[in-house]
Amino acid sequence: MVTSLHDILRRTQPLEELVAEQVPADAQAEKDVVLVGRAGALFPFYRTSALLENLHGLVHVPTVLFYPGTLEGPSGLRFMGTLDPEHNYRPKIF
């Protein structure tokens, strides 16, 4: 399975482009929202922080990523309870 997933991700267009293509062209920031779920399924091959960073500038409506992790302290997010907490996630991507 590891090899198959790696091959699929390598051969297709970048994940952020696949996500951005699903946003309707007439989406409006004032009344639409993008929901991204099951991002943890790509771990450890693709990090959610990379997806958010790469979506910056491609998606122009509020985007919610359902984050598979736990909160540590006031702002630390520990991805799937395995990685060290991250403190640099954007609250919005535009």
C-alpha positions as CSV (number, residue, x, y, z in Angstrom):
1,M,0.0,0.0,0.0
2,V,2.8,2.4,0.8
3,T,4.3,2.1,-2.7
4,S,0.9,2.4,-4.3
5,L,0.0,5.6,-2.5
6,H,3.4,7.1,-3.2
7,D,3.0,6.2,-6.9
8,I,-0.5,7.8,-7.1
9,L,0.6,11.0,-5.5
10,R,3.7,11.2,-7.7
11,R,1.8,10.7,-11.0
12,T,-1.2,13.0,-10.5
13,Q,-1.3,16.7,-10.4
14,P,-0.5,18.4,-7.1
15,L,-3.0,17.8,-4.4
16,E,-3.6,21.5,-3.8
17,E,-4.6,21.8,-7.5
18,L,-7.1,18.9,-7.1
19,V,-8.6,20.5,-4.1
20,A,-8.8,24.0,-5.7
21,E,-10.5,22.5,-8.8
22,Q,-13.4,21.3,-6.6
23,V,-14.2,24.9,-5.6
24,P,-16.9,26.3,-7.9
25,A,-15.7,29.2,-10.0
26,D,-18.5,31.3,-8.7
27,A,-17.7,30.7,-5.0
28,Q,-17.9,33.9,-3.0
29,A,-16.0,34.5,0.2
30,E,-19.0,36.2,1.8
31,K,-21.3,33.2,1.6
32,D,-19.3,30.0,0.7
33,V,-16.9,27.8,2.6
34,V,-14.6,24.9,1.6
35,L,-14.5,21.9,3.9
36,V,-11.4,19.6,3.7
37,G,-11.7,16.3,5.5
38,R,-9.8,13.0,5.9
39,A,-6.5,14.8,5.4
40,G,-4.9,12.4,7.9
41,A,-5.3,9.5,5.4
42,L,-2.3,10.8,3.5
43,F,0.0,10.7,6.6
44,P,3.0,10.3,6.5
45,F,3.3,11.0,2.7
46,Y,1.6,14.4,2.7
47,R,1.4,16.9,5.6
48,T,-1.7,19.0,6.2
49,S,0.6,22.0,6.8
50,A,1.9,21.6,3.2
51,L,-1.6,21.4,1.8
52,L,-2.6,24.6,3.6
53,E,0.5,26.4,2.5
54,N,0.1,25.3,-1.1
55,L,-3.6,26.3,-1.2
56,H,-2.6,29.8,-0.3
57,G,-3.5,31.9,-3.3
58,L,-5.4,29.1,-5.1
59,V,-8.6,29.1,-2.9
60,H,-10.3,32.5,-2.3
61,V,-13.0,31.4,0.1
62,P,-12.8,30.5,3.8
63,T,-11.4,27.0,4.1
64,V,-11.8,24.6,7.1
65,L,-9.4,21.7,7.4
66,F,-10.6,19.0,9.8
67,Y,-7.4,18.4,11.6
68,P,-6.7,14.9,12.9
69,G,-4.8,15.9,16.0
70,T,-4.9,17.0,19.6
71,L,-4.5,20.4,21.2
72,E,-1.4,20.9,23.4
73,G,-1.3,24.0,25.5
74,P,-3.0,27.2,24.2
75,S,-2.1,26.8,20.6
76,G,0.0,23.7,19.9
77,L,-1.5,21.1,17.5
78,R,-0.1,17.6,17.6
79,F,-0.8,15.9,14.4
80,M,-2.5,12.5,15.0
81,G,-0.9,12.5,18.5
82,T,2.4,11.5,17.0
83,L,4.4,14.6,15.8
84,D,5.6,17.5,17.9
85,P,3.1,20.3,18.2
86,E,3.0,22.9,15.5
87,H,2.3,26.6,16.4
88,N,2.2,28.2,13.0
89,Y,-1.0,27.2,11.3
90,R,-2.9,29.9,9.6
91,P,-6.5,30.6,10.8
92,K,-7.4,31.7,7.2
93,I,-6.1,31.0,3.8
94,F,-6.7,33.5,1.0
